[in-house]
Amino acid sequence: MDIKETTNKIRSHLDYLLKHESQHLKILEQIKTSLDLIKHKRITNEIVTIRSSVNSIETIQKKFIQGLKVCLQNGDINYNQFLDPFKLLISRQIEISNYVGKISKLLKNLKPEKSDTLDSKSLNSFKLQEPTTWITQTVENIKTLVLLLDTDSPHYLELQRIYKRLLEESLNSNNSIEDKTTNDSNRLIMHSLVVELTSKTNSRKLRYLFLFKDVLICAKLKFTMGSRQRILHDNSSMGESRFRRKRSGKLSASSYELEIKWFIPMEEMSLLSNSRVGSDDRGRLQNQKNLDELKGTVRNLRQTMSRSSEDKHSSKNTSKLTSLSKLEGKLVLETPQLILPVADKCGHIHNILLSTERERTHWRSALEQLLDKPPQITDKFYSARRPTPEKLSTDYFSSISRSRSSSIGDISERLKKYKHMVKLNRVGLSIIDKDEPITGYIKATVHGIDGLNEKNSYHVRIEVDSYGQYEEVACTRVLQQSNPRWEQSFDLEVDGAWTICFILYIHQEMLAELEVFLDLETLKNNSQIDANILTNENPPRDLTFSVSLEYVDQVNLNKNRRSEIRGNLFGRHLAELVRVPNDINNDECTIKYKSEVFIPRFVIACVEEIERRGLLAVGIYRVCGSNDNIKALKSEFDESCTLAIQRLPLVELPVITSLLKQFFQHLPESLIDHTTTIALLQAVGEFILLHKFIPSGDKIIKLLCIIYFGHFTPIEANF
């Protein structure tokens, strides 16, 4: 199909949409007339609420029709604002869903009087329920437009994303219409790819988790007969092109089935306390070290195969592709380390593994809202290895009573409706979102946030998705100020990523998050993003999050990256542990953060981690950490300071503080020498002298003096 023919078909479809959607405005007017005819004092407030929903739908509908007219007048499918009217459909779909819920309740509770024939006629007609058909009509219309649009079009990916969102809203709305007696129990709340840690064998299994209002369902991705062999054959025949298409190539929905492994009705569920794989710091550090080695193996094998230009279809190359697929599968299973344990009424515990704290927070919050009760308290260091085998079972049939077994068929039918939402790549191991993931290096800069008017302890964590799972890759310093400005940059290595997420924390509590879809053309322009986000508070606040993203060539990255100090960290002079550029300007140094230049990275990382978690712990410097854990962490820093810093969130605070104290104890020179000690004592003496002249009741002046002396340091005068 040539461009001209495609353009004509799209214009024809838009013309059809314009005529069809214009009729909806007339129907909305008829609905408002029908509502005005209903005269029943008991439901006056309900009618006012429904009429408000109709007005909202009408406002969006008028904007949508006007946008379609502009698209037709422009006449070019490459028109920049081509997608603007279609973005409105998501809001309209949500408003229609709300309207459907309200009108269904009205029709159920209101019985028309025999004497009021006009009211009876309007209520018994389908006019009030007419918008319910628009939901599926909209999905089909956008689907047709997606099929007509060329995949190379700049609007294709965004329109595909709009279609996916409309499809989800359509499913939720259909469930709402089908079963109003269960209070929308079939509505899908959350769904994602997860890993389950089985109890009997302590093995990891890839699962897909669905959370509905009435039940939590864990399903297995089961390949149909012959589909796995076809996948391996296709991957082998792709050769080098497999590296460019392996994540974007969709796995046909007919190639796999969703097989229920277990499910727990919400009234029978208990939510246990969070935990982590590994019972101690050494175990957690070893798990992370093994994971880093596995990532390195996958990366090296992929680079080796991408460099080989000959014999792409040889048996040796085919063997490498098979090995790479197995390593990628193992990486998907081994990455999650955070446990979200759930239990049923019989005490059977299921350990759901997630990759990041943000994901676990989202799942826990959703479950707690549905449970509407606090979680049960269990051992803080609960390990998946501890439960006795007889209390755990991975076979869901063994724990289902006769009263529940009748609902297995209903749940299976429910999953069939949502099967198309699970879009797997050709490896069959990760969720796909759009056609071109990003692989390489991204320079991410966190500038700051406006709208945080109160002074508090803020920091930002950065997560990147890969293989369908998010992974925390960087963390800013902790700033104790209002409207914090970090101006920190990070060189992030990403592998098949579609999204980067910036999460704002107050201490250890998540406050807000910003998700940015990665696009190679946008990344090459080093664009700054000033996004408006809402906090998760009640009521939410408006914030402005400023970040920059840039795609960095690996050669330039290696030139700009400072060489890492390796070897023994303890017992060395401070001058050997910092890298001060020779051409540094004294004026520039007052602007830059001095800690990044004159203080060892080890000290900065430890202090920032202590500030992040310190207020939630007791006796962090008084309580001593385990000697074995301290030695393990020290070895990590001696081997690679960069990797050790990334693993600090896995370590208990007393271990970090103990290692920090040992670092200062082993310094060959005094941190505060004789001259500095005299100056410090003089400053303390001046403060004590000033304190004597201040009236004892004037606490405000004393506080100002403490703040002044606490922030004034000689280094500010020297630089």
C-alpha positions, 0 to 999 in steps of 0.5 A, spaced: 500 500 500 503 506 497 503 513 501 497 516 497 492 510 498 494 510 506 493 517 507 486 516 503 484 511 507 486 514 514 482 520 511 476 516 510 476 513 517 477 520 520 471 522 516 467 516 518 469 518 525 467 525 525 460 523 523 459 518 528 461 522 534 457 528 532 451 523 533 453 522 540 452 529 542 445 529 540 444 523 544 447 526 550 442 532 549 437 526 549 440 523 556 439 530 559 432 531 557 430 524 560 434 526 566 430 532 567 423 528 566 425 524 572 421 527 578 423 523 584 425 526 591 429 520 593 434 521 588 435 528 586 442 528 588 443 522 584 440 525 578 445 531 579 451 527 580 449 523 573 448 530 570 454 532 572 458 526 569 454 527 562 456 534 562 463 532 563 462 527 557 459 532 553 465 537 554 470 532 552 466 530 546 466 537 543 473 538 544 474 531 540 470 533 535 473 539 534 480 536 534 478 531 528 475 537 524 482 540 525 486 533 523 481 533 516 482 540 515 490 539 515 490 533 510 497 530 512 497 524 517 504 527 519 501 533 522 504 534 529 498 535 533 494 529 529 494 525 536 491 531 540 484 529 539 485 521 540 488 523 547 482 526 549 479 519 548 482 516 555 479 521 559 472 520 556 473 513 557 474 514 564 468 519 565 463 514 561 465 508 566 463 513 572 457 514 568 455 507 567 456 505 574 452 511 577 446 510 571 446 502 573 445 504 580 439 509 578 436 504 574 436 499 579 433 503 585 428 507 581 421 504 580 417 508 575 410 510 577 405 507 573 401 514 573 408 517 570 408 514 563 413 519 560 418 517 566 416 510 565 418 510 558 424 514 558 427 509 564 425 503 560 428 505 554 436 504 552 437 511 551 440 512 558 445 506 557 447 508 550 454 511 552 455 504 554 456 502 547 461 507 546 466 504 550 467 498 545 466 502 539 472 507 541 476 501 542 475 498 535 475 505 531 482 506 534 484 499 532 482 500 525 486 507 525 493 503 528 492 498 523 492 503 517 497 507 520 504 505 517 509 503 523 514 508 521 509 514 522 512 518 528 505 517 531 504 510 531 507 508 537 503 513 541 497 511 538 498 504 540 499 506 547 493 510 547 489 503 544 492 499 549 490 504 555 483 504 552 483 497 551 484 496 559 479 501 560 474 497 556 475 491 560 474 494 566 468 497 564 465 491 561 466 487 568 463 493 571 457 492 567 457 485 567 457 484 575 454 490 579 451 486 584 458 484 587 460 491 587 465 491 581 469 485 584 471 483 577 475 490 576 482 489 575 486 493 580 494 491 578 497 486 574 505 485 572 510 479 571 513 477 577 517 471 580 515 466 585 519 463 590 517 456 591 517 453 598 518 446 597 524 446 592 526 453 594 526 455 586 524 461 582 518 460 577 516 466 572 509 468 574 504 473 572 500 476 577 493 479 577 489 483 582 482 484 582 477 487 587 475 480 590 481 475 588 489 475 587 490 470 582 497 467 580 498 464 573 503 460 569 505 462 562 505 455 559 507 455 552 503 451 547 505 444 544 511 446 539 511 454 540 518 453 544 521 450 539 519 455 533 521 460 538 528 457 538 528 456 531 526 463 529 532 466 534 537 461 531 535 463 524 535 471 525 543 471 526 545 478 528 539 481 527 536 478 533 539 483 537 536 488 534 529 485 534 529 480 540 525 484 544 520 488 539 518 481 536 511 479 539 510 472 541 503 470 538 498 470 543 496 463 541 503 461 543 502 460 550 496 460 555 495 462 562 495 456 567 492 458 574 497 456 579 493 458 585 489 464 587 486 467 594 480 470 595 481 477 599 476 475 605 481 469 606 488 473 605 493 475 610 499 480 608 505 478 612 511 483 613 516 485 607 523 481 607 528 480 603 532 474 600 538 472 604 538 472 612 544 476 613 548 482 610 553 477 607 548 473 604 545 479 601 551 481 598 553 475 595 546 474 592 548 481 589 555 479 587 552 473 583 547 477 580 552 482 577 557 477 575 551 474 571 549 481 568 557 481 566 556 474 562 550 476 558 553 483 556 560 480 554 556 474 550 552 479 547 558 484 545 562 478 542 556 476 538 554 483 535 562 483 533 562 477 529 560 479 522 562 472 519 558 465 520 552 468 523 548 462 521 553 457 523 552 451 528 557 455 533 553 461 533 546 458 533 549 455 540 551 461 542 544 464 541 541 458 545 546 460 551 544 467 551 537 465 551 538 461 557 542 466 561 537 472 559 532 467 562 536 466 568 537 473 569 530 475 569 529 469 575 535 471 579 534 479 579 528 480 584 530 480 591 525 483 595 519 478 598 512 480 599 509 474 602 501 473 602 498 467 606 491 464 605 486 462 611 490 455 611 497 458 613 499 457 606 504 462 604 506 464 597 513 469 596 512 474 591 519 476 589 519 483 586 525 487 583 524 494 587 522 497 593 517 502 589 514 496 586 513 492 592 510 499 595 505 499 589 503 492 590 502 492 598 498 499 598 493 496 593 493 489 597 492 493 604 486 498 601 482 492 599 484 488 605 482 494 609 486 491 615 493 492 617 498 486 616 500 481 620 507 482 624 512 476 623 519 476 624 523 482 621 528 477 618 523 472 615 527 468 610 523 464 605 527 458 607 524 458 614 517 455 613 516 448 614 514 444 608 508 441 610 505 448 611 506 450 604 504 448 597 505 450 590 499 446 588 493 450 588 488 444 588 490 442 594 488 448 598 481 449 595 475 447 598 469 444 595 465 451 596 471 454 592 472 449 587 466 451 583 469 458 582 475 455 578 472 455 571 469 462 572 476 465 574 479 461 568 474 465 564 476 471 567 483 470 565 482 469 558 479 476 557 486 479 560 490 474 556 492 479 550 494 484 555 500 479 557 505 481 551 511 477 551 517 478 547 520 472 542 524 470 548 518 469 552 521 472 558 519 479 558 514 484 557 514 488 551 511 495 551 514 499 544 518 497 538 525 500 540 528 499 547 534 503 548 541 499 550 547 503 551 549 509 556 544 514 558 546 520 562 541 522 567 541 529 571 537 530 577 536 538 577 531 539 582 524 539 585 519 545 586 513 545 590 516 542 596 515 548 601 517 545 607 524 543 609 525 536 610 530 530 608 529 529 601 533 524 596 531 521 589 532 514 587 532 512 579 530 506 576 530 503 569 526 497 566 529 491 563 527 484 561 520 487 564 522 488 571 525 495 574 532 495 577 534 501 582 541 504 578 542 510 582 540 515 588 542 522 589 545 525 595 540 527 601 538 534 601 535 537 608 532 543 605 525 546 601 525 546 594 531 541 593 536 542 588 541 536 587 544 538 580 547 531 580 549 527 574 549 519 573 552 515 567 547 509 567 548 503 563 541 500 560 539 494 557 533 493 553 530 499 557 523 503 555 522 507 561 526 510 566 523 512 573 525 518 578 522 516 585 522 522 590 523 520 598 522 523 604 527 519 608 524 512 606 517 514 605 516 514 597 512 521 596 512 522 588 514 519 582 516 521 575 516 516 569 519 518 562 518 513 556 525 513 553 526 515 545 532 515 542 531 521 538 529 525 544 535 522 548 540 525 543 538 532 543 540 532 551 533 535 552 531 537 559 524 535 562 520 539 567 514 535 568 508 536 573 507 530 578 502 529 584 504 527 590 501 520 593 498 524 599 491 526 601 490 531 598 495 530 593 500 536 592 503 539 585 510 538 584 515 540 578 520 535 577 526 537 573 531 532 569 535 531 563 536 525 559 542 524 554 544 518 550 552 517 551 557 514 546 561 509 550 567 512 547 566 519 550 563 516 557 570 512 558 574 519 556 570 523 561 569 517 567 574 518 572 579 512 574 576 508 580 581 507 586 582 500 587 586 496 592 586 497 600 581 502 602 583 503 609 590 505 612 591 510 606 592 517 606 586 522 604 590 525 598 590 518 595 583 517 596 581 523 592 582 525 585 582 533 585 583 535 578 589 540 577 586 545 573 580 546 578 578 553 579 577 556 586 571 560 584 568 554 581 569 550 587 565 555 591 559 553 586 560 545 586 559 541 591 566 540 595 564 534 598 564 531 591 572 533 590 575 533 597 572 527 600 573 520 599 567 517 595 566 511 601 565 517 606 560 520 602 556 514 600 556 511 607 554 518 610 548 519 605 546 512 606 546 513 614 542 520 613 537 516 608 535 511 613 538 514 620 531 517 623 528 510 622 533 506 626 535 507 634 543 507 636 546 507 629 553 509 632 552 505 638 550 499 636 556 495 633 555 491 627 557 483 626 564 483 624 563 478 619 558 483 615 563 488 616 569 484 613 564 482 607 563 490 606 570 492 607 572 487 602 567 489 597 569 496 597 576 494 596 574 490 590 570 495 587 568 502 590 562 503 585 559 496 586 559 497 593 556 503 593 550 500 589 549 495 594 549 499 601 542 499 601 542 492 602 546 492 608 544 494 615 546 501 618 550 498 624 555 495 619 555 501 615 557 506 621 562 501 624 566 500 618 565 508 617 568 509 624 574 503 623 576 508 616 577 514 621 581 510 626 585 507 621 587 514 617 595 514 618 594 522 619 590 525 624 583 528 621 584 534 626 591 536 627 594 540 632 593 547 629 586 545 627 584 543 634 587 550 637 582 553 632 576 549 634 577 550 641 577 557 640 571 557 636 568 553 642 570 558 647 567 564 643 561 560 643 561 559 650 563 566 652 557 568 647 552 564 651 553 567 657 551 574 655 545 571 652 539 571 657 537 564 659 530 565 657 531 567 650 532 560 646 531 563 639 537 567 639 541 561 642 538 557 637 540 562 631 547 561 634 547 554 634 545 554 627 550 559 625 556 556 628 553 549 625 554 552 618 560 556 618 566 552 616 573 555 615 573 551 608 568 556 606 573 562 607 579 559 604 575 557 598 
